[in-house]
Amino acid sequence: MAASLSTKHSDPTIGKLKEILILVGRHDLPAAEAQARMLQNDQPDRAEVNNILGMVLVSRNNPVAIRYLDLAARKEPRNVVYLNNLGRAYLGFGLIEYALAPLNKALAINPKLMETQLLLAEYYRATGKPDLALPYQENVCRREPDNPAYKWALGKTFEMLRRAEEARACFFSLKDHPDIGNVALYRLAVNDQHELSSPLLAEIEARLGSDQIAKRARSALHVAAGKIYEHNRDYASAFAHFWRANESDAMPFDLASYRRWVDALISVFTPEVFVRRRGKGSTSDIPVFVLGMPRSGTTLTDQIIARHPQAARAGELARMRKIARSLHYCDDVARVLPAFDAMSQAKSTALGDEYVNLLKVFAPEARRVVDKMPHNFELLGLIALLCPEAYVVHMRRNAIDTCLSCYQNQLSNWHGYSRDLATLGLYYREYSRLMDHWRRVLPLKFLDVDYEKLTDDFETEARRLITFLDLPWDPACLSFHESTAAVGTFSRNQVRSPIYRSSVGRWRHYEQQVQPLITALGDIAGSLAKSH
């Protein structure tokens, strides 16, 4: 925890601040917060006190932290520690549009401070500008060449910039590191194509023989091995590794609760809901939501749009889900509309405009900016209230191919449904049911795009997409693979190549192994499998 304490040892407040830091060191965060709040109540104007309370709240993942960190920075506007803490909190809570100002101020005060440079690099990566992050990361790596965290971050930035050789060099230098060596091997495996005779595969399988590997790292190594076997068309061995990857990193997923949540969304969000609340959101038509199941082609569509000179991409933003949580959308749908109705029109409009202003950070002059967070498909009821002029592009892909790709990639722990084939199929059915509902009731501009059609008749579908967004056609959209825009998702390698159809019908290589998935998908699997 970054803190700034006065050296006046006679000051009793300093002793109390140190006691709070000791509690934090012991991971007794409730006690630390209680003491910090009491101290702040007694001395609300003291910078150190506001800073320590803010940092404790950051540790507890409470965004109220920003209020106190901002107070500390205002009280001592030239304290780079407080400025960095504030900038870091903005980044950590996803409020990236506010992070640049305090960090630039800290840099102006002390241009050599590495902490500020690292945070600025994080800001520029988060806003899709890895070219601006790179000088800061290269500088800190020159100053601390043996720091693995710095080198790891540099490698990921090189990935985003499509500088494959330099990314490979960073990860290769880390592959024997005791903490991140296994995930470095994973990066080396999935970023390139390797033969079965590759020393990399031999090293991965040797490490998998150890029982000293953390489950997340073990899962990553199994995925890496699976990718290599799949590239060499040894599908049985590939699937065995994909299965072990998911088994070693299994996550509980309460499908029954998820189904009840989908039921509630369908029950609450009727056509009348949107009619009665028309005019309470933002009037901007800048937002474009490209959404659908993960691995359905959202990145490809995002890149096509972003190649248009009047459009841009913002990556996968967590902001709409943050707003949704504040309105209880994610835990108690029945409370959403009362909470929304309790707002004045000015406040609900401001909430929608806040999201639009975030998009403008990425491209201030663009007519359309894409948020390609796939799981925004769950939030379309809220999106229709806050951004009623937005465009929604729903990506659809063969259900079995989509689910198999989810299963084969190391999705974050948030995607616990992806670890088991049967659960994955049942989850897909809920997604499909919810999208059918949204299609019937939403007043938003809505377009379904089929991945298979897009790859089969690319120009026709690309033109249809751009026309839907009310933009003039531009041939640059056909050369999406030449884009210099940063891509941070699993699809970063695919979108560097022209359109290809090798991902269509991939599930047939694993037809025997994915029977639990096909059974769970039921009629959805049957209809799509026949059509493709």
C-alpha positions in Angstrom: 0.0 0.0 0.0 1.5 3.3 -1.1 1.3 5.8 1.8 2.9 9.0 2.7 3.5 9.6 6.5 4.9 12.6 8.1 8.3 12.3 9.9 7.0 14.2 12.9 7.3 11.4 15.4 5.8 13.5 18.2 2.5 13.7 16.3 0.1 11.1 17.8 -1.7 10.8 14.5 1.3 9.3 12.9 1.3 6.6 15.4 -2.3 5.8 14.6 -1.6 5.8 10.9 1.2 3.3 11.5 -1.1 1.1 13.5 -3.5 1.0 10.6 -0.7 0.0 8.3 0.2 -2.8 10.6 -3.5 -4.0 10.5 -3.3 -3.9 6.7 -0.1 -5.9 6.8 -1.9 -8.5 8.9 -4.8 -8.5 6.3 -7.2 -7.4 9.0 -8.9 -5.0 6.7 -12.2 -4.6 8.6 -10.3 -3.4 11.7 -8.1 -1.2 9.5 -11.1 0.5 7.9 -12.8 1.0 11.2 -9.8 2.8 12.7 -9.2 4.8 9.5 -12.8 6.0 9.5 -12.6 7.1 13.1 -9.4 8.9 12.5 -10.9 10.6 9.4 -14.0 11.7 11.4 -11.7 13.3 13.9 -9.4 15.0 11.4 -11.3 15.3 8.1 -9.0 17.9 6.6 -5.7 16.1 7.1 -4.1 14.7 3.9 -2.4 11.7 5.4 -5.6 10.6 7.1 -7.7 10.8 4.0 -5.0 9.0 2.0 -4.8 6.1 4.4 -8.6 5.7 4.5 -8.7 5.8 0.7 -6.0 3.1 0.4 -7.7 0.8 2.9 -10.9 1.2 1.0 -9.0 0.4 -2.3 -7.8 -2.8 -0.6 -11.5 -3.6 0.2 -12.5 -2.9 -3.4 -14.7 0.0 -2.3 -14.9 2.8 -4.9 -15.7 5.3 -2.2 -12.0 5.3 -1.8 -11.7 7.8 -4.6 -13.5 10.5 -2.5 -10.8 10.3 0.2 -7.8 10.0 -2.2 -9.1 13.0 -4.1 -9.3 14.9 -0.8 -5.7 14.0 0.1 -4.5 15.1 -3.4 -6.4 18.4 -3.1 -4.9 19.1 0.4 -1.4 18.5 -0.8 -1.5 19.1 -4.6 2.3 18.5 -5.1 2.4 15.2 -3.2 3.2 12.7 -6.0 2.3 9.7 -3.7 -1.2 11.0 -3.3 -1.5 11.8 -7.0 -0.3 8.4 -7.9 -2.7 6.7 -5.5 -5.6 8.7 -6.9 -4.6 7.8 -10.5 -4.2 4.1 -9.6 -7.6 4.1 -8.0 -9.3 5.6 -11.0 -7.6 2.9 -13.1 -8.4 0.1 -10.7 -12.1 1.0 -10.5 -12.4 1.4 -14.2 -12.8 5.2 -14.2 -10.1 5.5 -16.7 -11.2 8.9 -18.1 -10.2 10.6 -14.8 -6.8 8.9 -14.3 -4.7 10.9 -16.7 -4.9 14.3 -15.0 -3.4 13.3 -11.6 -0.8 11.1 -13.3 0.3 13.8 -15.7 0.5 16.2 -12.7 2.6 13.8 -10.8 4.9 13.3 -13.8 5.4 17.0 -14.2 6.4 17.3 -10.5 8.8 14.3 -10.7 9.5 13.1 -14.3 11.8 10.3 -13.0 9.4 8.6 -10.7 9.0 5.1 -12.0 5.6 4.5 -10.2 4.1 7.3 -12.2 5.5 6.0 -15.5 4.1 2.6 -14.8 0.7 4.0 -14.1 0.8 6.1 -17.2 1.7 3.0 -19.2 -1.3 1.2 -17.7 -3.5 4.1 -18.6 -2.4 4.2 -22.2 -2.8 0.4 -22.5 -6.3 0.6 -21.0 -7.3 3.3 -23.6 -6.0 1.3 -26.5 -2.8 3.4 -27.1 0.0 0.9 -26.4 2.3 3.0 -28.6 2.1 5.7 -25.9 2.6 3.2 -23.1 5.7 1.7 -24.7 8.2 4.5 -23.9 7.3 4.5 -20.2 7.6 0.7 -20.0 10.9 0.6 -21.9 12.3 3.3 -19.6 11.4 1.4 -16.4 12.8 -1.8 -17.9 16.1 -0.1 -18.6 16.3 1.1 -15.1 15.3 -2.3 -13.6 16.1 -4.8 -16.3 15.7 -7.8 -13.9 12.2 -6.9 -12.7 9.9 -9.7 -14.0 6.7 -7.7 -13.6 8.0 -4.9 -15.7 9.2 -7.2 -18.5 5.9 -9.1 -18.5 4.0 -5.9 -18.9 6.4 -4.9 -21.7 5.8 -8.2 -23.5 2.0 -7.7 -23.4 2.4 -4.3 -24.8 4.5 -5.6 -27.7 1.7 -8.2 -28.3 -0.8 -5.4 -28.6 1.5 -3.6 -31.0 1.9 -6.8 -33.1 5.7 -6.7 -32.5 5.8 -10.5 -32.2 9.6 -10.9 -32.1 10.0 -8.5 -29.2 7.1 -10.0 -27.3 8.5 -13.4 -27.8 11.9 -12.2 -26.5 10.3 -10.8 -23.3 8.3 -14.0 -22.6 11.2 -16.3 -23.4 13.4 -14.4 -20.9 10.7 -15.1 -18.2 10.0 -18.8 -18.9 12.2 -20.0 -16.1 11.0 -17.5 -13.5 9.5 -19.3 -10.5 6.4 -17.1 -10.3 5.4 -16.4 -13.9 7.5 -18.8 -16.0 4.5 -21.1 -16.7 2.3 -18.4 -18.0 5.2 -17.1 -20.1 5.4 -20.5 -21.7 1.7 -20.3 -22.3 2.2 -17.0 -24.1 5.0 -18.4 -26.2 2.8 -21.4 -27.2 -0.4 -19.6 -28.2 1.3 -16.7 -30.0 3.1 -18.9 -32.5 2.6 -22.2 -34.3 4.8 -25.1 -33.2 5.4 -28.6 -34.4 5.2 -31.6 -32.2 8.9 -31.8 -32.2 9.2 -28.3 -30.7 11.3 -28.1 -27.5 8.6 -25.8 -26.2 6.0 -28.6 -26.2 8.5 -30.9 -24.5 9.1 -28.3 -21.8 5.4 -27.7 -21.3 4.7 -31.4 -20.8 7.7 -31.9 -18.5 6.3 -29.1 -16.3 2.9 -30.7 -16.3 4.5 -33.7 -14.7 5.2 -31.7 -11.6 2.6 -31.5 -8.7 4.0 -28.1 -7.6 2.1 -26.0 -10.2 -0.8 -23.7 -9.2 -4.1 -24.7 -10.7 -4.4 -21.6 -12.9 -0.9 -22.0 -14.3 -1.5 -25.7 -14.8 -4.7 -24.9 -16.8 -2.7 -22.4 -18.9 0.0 -25.1 -19.7 -2.7 -27.6 -20.7 -4.3 -25.0 -23.0 -0.9 -24.3 -24.5 -0.2 -28.0 -25.2 -3.7 -28.4 -26.6 -3.2 -25.6 -29.1 0.0 -27.2 -30.3 -1.6 -30.6 -30.7 -4.5 -29.1 -32.5 -2.3 -27.2 -34.9 -0.7 -30.5 -35.8 -4.1 -32.2 -36.2 -3.7 -34.6 -33.3 -7.2 -33.8 -32.1 -7.5 -36.6 -29.5 -4.4 -35.4 -27.7 -5.5 -31.8 -28.1 -8.9 -32.4 -26.5 -7.3 -34.4 -23.7 -5.3 -31.3 -22.8 -8.3 -29.0 -23.1 -10.3 -31.3 -20.8 -7.5 -31.3 -18.2 -7.2 -27.5 -18.4 -10.8 -27.1 -17.4 -10.7 -29.9 -14.8 -7.6 -28.4 -13.1 -9.3 -24.9 -13.0 -12.9 -25.9 -12.4 -15.2 -23.3 -11.1 -18.6 -23.7 -9.5 -21.4 -22.1 -11.6 -24.9 -21.9 -10.3 -26.9 -22.5 -13.5 -30.2 -22.5 -11.6 -29.6 -19.0 -10.2 -28.5 -17.8 -13.6 -31.7 -19.1 -15.2 -33.8 -17.4 -12.5 -32.0 -14.1 -13.3 -32.7 -14.5 -17.0 -36.4 -15.2 -16.1 -36.4 -12.0 -14.1 -34.9 -9.9 -16.9 -37.5 -11.3 -19.3 -40.3 -10.6 -16.9 -39.3 -7.1 -16.0 -38.2 -5.7 -19.3 -41.3 -5.5 -21.4 -41.9 -3.2 -24.4 -44.0 -0.9 -22.2 -41.0 -0.3 -19.9 -39.1 1.5 -22.6 -42.1 3.4 -23.9 -42.9 4.8 -20.5 -39.2 5.9 -19.9 -38.5 7.3 -23.3 -36.3 10.4 -23.2 -34.6 9.8 -19.9 -31.2 8.7 -21.2 -28.4 10.1 -23.3 -29.3 11.5 -26.8 -25.9 10.5 -28.2 -25.7 8.0 -31.1 -22.0 7.4 -30.7 -22.2 4.1 -28.8 -22.0 0.8 -30.7 -22.3 -2.3 -28.6 -20.9 -5.4 -30.4 -21.9 -8.3 -28.2 -22.8 -12.0 -28.1 -21.3 -15.1 -26.6 -17.5 -14.9 -26.1 -15.7 -16.4 -29.2 -18.5 -15.6 -31.5 -16.7 -13.1 -33.8 -17.0 -9.9 -31.8 -13.3 -9.0 -32.3 -13.5 -9.4 -36.1 -16.6 -7.2 -36.3 -15.0 -4.6 -34.0 -12.0 -4.4 -36.3 -14.1 -4.0 -39.4 -16.0 -1.1 -37.9 -12.8 0.5 -36.4 -11.2 0.6 -39.9 -13.8 3.1 -40.9 -12.4 6.7 -40.7 -15.4 7.9 -38.8 -15.4 5.1 -36.2 -13.1 3.8 -33.5 -12.9 1.1 -30.9 -12.8 1.2 -27.1 -12.1 -2.4 -26.4 -14.0 -4.3 -23.8 -15.3 -1.8 -21.2 -16.6 -2.8 -17.8 -18.4 0.6 -17.3 -21.9 -0.5 -18.2 -21.7 -3.4 -15.8 -20.5 -1.1 -13.1 -23.5 1.1 -13.6 -25.7 -2.0 -13.7 -24.4 -3.1 -10.3 -25.1 0.3 -8.8 -28.8 -0.1 -9.8 -29.0 -3.7 -8.6 -29.5 -5.0 -12.1 -27.1 -7.9 -11.5 -28.5 -9.1 -8.2 -32.2 -8.0 -7.8 -33.8 -7.1 -11.1 -37.0 -6.0 -9.4 -35.2 -3.0 -7.9 -33.8 -1.7 -11.2 -36.8 0.2 -12.5 -37.7 1.8 -9.1 -34.0 2.9 -8.8 -34.1 4.3 -12.4 -37.4 6.1 -11.8 -36.2 7.6 -8.7 -33.6 9.6 -10.7 -34.5 12.9 -12.2 -34.3 13.2 -16.0 -31.2 15.2 -15.6 -29.5 12.5 -13.6 -30.4 9.6 -15.8 -29.3 11.6 -18.9 -26.0 12.4 -17.1 -25.5 8.7 -16.3 -25.9 7.8 -20.0 -23.7 10.8 -21.0 -21.0 9.7 -18.5 -20.7 6.4 -20.5 -20.6 8.4 -23.8 -17.8 10.6 -22.4 -15.8 7.5 -21.6 -16.1 6.5 -25.2 -14.9 9.9 -26.3 -11.7 9.4 -24.4 -10.8 6.8 -27.0 -11.7 8.9 -30.0 -13.0 12.4 -29.4 -14.0 13.1 -33.0 -15.5 9.7 -34.0 -19.1 9.4 -35.0 -19.3 5.8 -33.7 -17.2 4.1 -31.0 -17.4 0.4 -30.3 -17.6 -1.2 -26.9 -17.1 -4.9 -27.7 -17.7 -6.4 -24.3 -19.5 -9.7 -25.3 -21.4 -10.1 -22.1 -23.1 -6.7 -22.5 -25.8 -9.0 -24.1 -27.0 -9.4 -20.5 -27.3 -5.6 -19.9 -29.3 -4.6 -22.9 -32.3 -3.7 -20.8 -30.2 -1.1 -19.0 -28.5 0.0 -22.2 -31.8 0.7 -23.8 -32.7 3.0 -20.9 -29.4 4.9 -20.7 -28.4 5.0 -24.3 -31.6 4.6 -26.4 -29.9 5.9 -29.5 -27.1 3.3 -29.4 -26.5 0.7 -32.1 -26.4 -3.0 -31.1 -24.5 -5.5 -33.3 -25.3 -9.0 -32.1 -22.7 -11.6 -33.3 -24.0 -15.1 -33.9 -21.9 -18.2 -34.6 -22.6 -21.9 -34.8 -23.4 -22.8 -31.2 -21.1 -25.9 -31.0 -18.2 -24.0 -32.5 -18.8 -21.1 -30.1 -19.0 -23.2 -27.0 -16.0 -25.4 -28.1 -13.9 -22.2 -28.5 -14.9 -21.0 -25.1 -13.9 -24.4 -23.7 -10.5 -24.4 -25.5 -9.4 -20.9 -24.3 -8.5 -19.9 -20.8 -11.3 -17.5 -20.1 -11.2 -15.6 -16.8 -12.7 -17.0 -13.6 -15.8 -14.9 -14.3 -16.7 -17.4 -17.0 -17.1 -20.4 -14.7 -19.8 -21.8 -16.9 -17.1 -22.5 -19.6 -15.3 -25.2 -17.6 -17.8 -28.0 -18.2 -19.3 -29.0 -21.5 -22.8 -29.7 -20.3 -23.0 -26.6 -18.2 -21.6 -24.6 -21.2 -24.4 -25.9 -23.4 -27.1 -25.1 -20.9 -25.6 -21.6 -20.4 -25.7 -21.1 -24.1 -29.4 -21.9 -24.1 -30.0 -19.2 -21.5 -28.0 -16.7 -23.6 -30.1 -17.7 -26.7 -33.4 -17.3 -24.8 -32.4 -13.9 -23.5 -31.3 -12.7 -26.9 -34.6 -13.9 -28.4 -36.4 -11.7 -25.8 -34.3 -8.6 -26.4 -34.8 -8.9 -30.1 -38.6 -8.8 -29.5 -38.8 -6.0 -27.0 -35.9 -3.6 -27.5 -36.4 -0.2 -29.1 -32.7 0.0 -30.0 -31.2 -0.2 -33.5 -30.4 -3.9 -33.6 -28.5 -6.0 -36.2 -27.8 -9.8 -36.1 -24.5 -10.7 -37.9 -23.8 -14.4 -38.5 -20.1 -15.2 -38.3 -20.5 -17.9 -41.0 -22.1 -15.5 -43.5 -19.5 -12.9 -42.7 -16.6 -15.2 -43.5 -18.4 -16.6 -46.6 -19.5 -13.3 -48.3 -17.3 -10.8 -46.5 -17.8 -7.7 -48.5 -21.6 -8.0 -48.7 -21.9 -8.5 -44.9 -19.3 -5.7 -44.2 -21.3 -3.3 -46.3 -24.5 -4.3 -44.5 -22.8 -3.7 -41.2 -21.5 -0.2 -42.1 -24.9 0.7 -43.7 -26.6 -0.3 -40.4 -24.3 2.1 -38.5 -25.4 4.9 -40.9 -21.9 5.5 -42.2 -20.8 5.9 -45.8 -19.1 2.9 -47.2 -15.3 2.9 -47.0 -13.1 0.2 -48.7 -10.7 0.3 -45.7 -13.3 -1.8 -43.8 -12.3 -4.7 -46.1 -8.7 -4.6 -44.9 -9.4 -4.9 -41.2 -6.3 -7.2 -40.9 -4.1 -4.2 -41.8 -5.3 -2.2 -38.9 -2.8 -0.9 -36.4 -5.3 -0.8 -33.7 -4.4 -2.7 -30.5 -6.2 -6.0 -29.8 -5.9 -7.4 -26.4 -8.2 -10.4 -26.6 -7.6 -14.1 -27.5 -8.5 -13.2 -31.2 -5.5 -10.8 -31.6 -3.7 -13.3 -33.8 -6.7 -14.2 -36.0 -7.5 -10.6 -36.8 -4.1 -10.0 -38.2 -4.9 -12.3 -41.2 -7.4 -11.8 -44.0 -10.8 -13.6 -43.7 -10.5 -17.3 -43.4 -13.1 -20.1 -42.9 -11.0 -22.6 -41.0 -12.9 -21.8 -37.8 -16.3 -22.8 -39.3 -17.3 -26.3 -38.4 -14.2 -26.9 -36.2 -16.3 -28.8 -33.7 -16.4 -31.8 -36.1 -12.8 -32.6 -35.3 -14.0 -33.2 -31.7 -17.5 -34.6 -32.5 -17.1 -37.7 -30.2 -15.7 -35.7 -27.3 -18.3 -32.9 -27.4 -21.4 -35.1 -27.1 -22.2 -33.8 -23.6 -22.2 -30.3 -25.1 -24.4 -31.3 -28.0 -26.9 -33.0 -25.7 -27.1 -29.9 -23.5 -27.6 -27.6 -26.5 -30.5 -29.8 -27.6 -32.4 -28.4 -30.6 -30.1 -25.4 -30.8 -27.2 -27.6 -31.7 -29.2 -29.6 -34.2 -30.5 -26.7 -36.2 -27.1 -24.9 -36.4 -25.0 -28.0 -37.0 -27.1 -28.9 -40.0 -27.1 -25.4 -41.5 -23.3 -25.1 -41.3 
